[in-house]
Amino acid sequence: MRNINSVKQEFLKKWIWGLRKYSSQKKNMSLMERKKAIKLSADLAMASTRNKSTRWSRALIANASRDGNNKVLTEHVSPSSSSPPQRPATRKSFRRIRSCRNMLIRRNRAAVHCRTKDRVVAASFVAKRLVQKRTRRLKSLLPGGESMDAESLVEETLDYIQSLRAQVEVMRRLVTASEIMILNPS
């Protein structure tokens, strides 16, 4: 990921632009509409700082563009003429997956021949179910995560977490600055 400070600055610029654009469309917004505008513009700003280089950013933009009311914001973030870059599948990643699968098969065969076969199989079954359950939960939390393999899921989740941290820090600083201005108007 790029320098975190430049990401924060870019996010803030795009977020403020999105809020202005959204509020210029609707003059009298309800509290729920404001909440939606803040969340939508923050999501789109965060996704656009990644320049569609990640699946989660493309998924956020695609989800927002499905709603016709968000057209003004999503057109700026996602011009229709450009197609999102696809991450090519490499032979190295396929080899790594194949070697891991073969290693697991060998490990499972060795466990079957063990004296404590029943305990190992039971523990393996429980561990496998736990991993599957947590993987499904993670896929549901990550935008676009439903269609990812395990390796991509981990990489995209780490990138998404970094972007969320940057977003939260910018928002905290903005709230702190506004509180200071309210308490000390000069």
ZIGIJO-V102480 format. One record per residue. N is the residue number from 1. SS is DSSP state (2 for helix, 1 for strand, 0 for the rest). OMEGA is omega as a letter, one per 30 degrees, with the letter a starting at -180 (999 if undefined). BURIAL is I if it has 9 or more other C-alpha atoms within 8 Angstrom, else O. Layout:
N_SS_OMEGA_BURIAL, N_SS_OMEGA_BURIAL
This chain:
1_0_a_O, 2_0_l_O, 3_0_a_O, 4_2_l_O, 5_2_l_O, 6_2_l_O, 7_2_l_I, 8_2_l_I, 9_2_l_O, 10_2_l_I, 11_2_a_I, 12_2_l_I, 13_2_a_O, 14_2_l_I, 15_2_l_I, 16_2_l_I, 17_2_a_O, 18_2_l_I, 19_2_l_I, 20_2_a_O, 21_2_a_I, 22_2_a_I, 23_2_l_I, 24_2_l_O, 25_2_a_O, 26_0_a_O, 27_0_a_O, 28_0_a_O, 29_0_l_I, 30_0_l_O, 31_2_l_O, 32_2_l_O, 33_2_l_O, 34_2_l_I, 35_2_l_O, 36_2_a_O, 37_2_l_I, 38_2_a_I, 39_2_a_O, 40_2_a_I, 41_2_l_I, 42_2_l_I, 43_2_a_I, 44_2_l_I, 45_2_l_I, 46_2_a_I, 47_2_a_I, 48_2_l_I, 49_2_l_I, 50_0_l_I, 51_0_l_O, 52_0_a_I, 53_0_l_I, 54_0_a_I, 55_2_a_I, 56_2_l_I, 57_2_l_I, 58_2_l_I, 59_2_l_I, 60_2_a_I, 61_2_l_I, 62_2_l_O, 63_2_a_O, 64_2_a_I, 65_2_l_I, 66_0_l_O, 67_0_a_O, 68_2_a_O, 69_2_a_O, 70_2_a_I, 71_2_a_I, 72_2_a_I, 73_2_a_I, 74_2_l_I, 75_2_l_I, 76_2_a_O, 77_2_a_I, 78_0_l_I, 79_0_a_O, 80_0_a_O, 81_0_a_O, 82_0_l_O, 83_0_a_O, 84_0_l_O, 85_0_l_O, 86_0_l_O, 87_0_a_O, 88_0_l_O, 89_0_a_O, 90_0_l_O, 91_2_a_O, 92_2_a_O, 93_2_l_O, 94_2_l_I, 95_2_a_O, 96_2_l_O, 97_2_a_O, 98_2_a_O, 99_2_l_O, 100_2_l_O, 101_2_l_O, 102_2_l_O, 103_2_l_O, 104_2_l_O, 105_2_l_O, 106_2_a_O, 107_2_l_O, 108_2_l_O, 109_2_l_O, 110_2_a_O, 111_2_l_I, 112_2_a_I, 113_0_a_O, 114_0_l_O, 115_0_a_O, 116_0_a_O, 117_2_a_I, 118_2_a_O, 119_2_a_O, 120_2_a_I, 121_2_l_I, 122_2_l_O, 123_2_l_O, 124_2_l_O, 125_2_a_O, 126_2_a_O, 127_2_a_O, 128_2_l_O, 129_2_l_O, 130_2_l_O, 131_2_l_O, 132_2_a_O, 133_2_a_O, 134_2_l_O, 135_2_l_I, 136_2_a_I, 137_2_l_O, 138_2_l_I, 139_2_l_I, 140_2_a_I, 141_2_a_O, 142_0_l_I, 143_0_a_I, 144_0_a_I, 145_2_a_I, 146_2_a_I, 147_2_a_O, 148_0_l_I, 149_0_a_O, 150_2_a_O, 151_2_l_O, 152_2_a_O, 153_2_a_I, 154_2_a_O, 155_2_a_O, 156_2_l_I, 157_2_l_I, 158_2_l_O, 159_2_l_I, 160_2_l_I, 161_2_l_O, 162_2_l_O, 163_2_l_I, 164_2_l_I, 165_2_l_O, 166_2_l_I, 167_2_a_I, 168_2_a_O, 169_2_l_O, 170_2_a_I, 171_2_l_O, 172_2_a_O, 173_2_l_O, 174_2_l_O, 175_2_l_O, 176_2_l_O, 177_2_l_O, 178_2_l_O, 179_2_l_O, 180_2_a_O, 181_2_l_O, 182_2_a_O, 183_2_a_O, 184_0_l_O, 185_0_l_O, 186_0_999_O
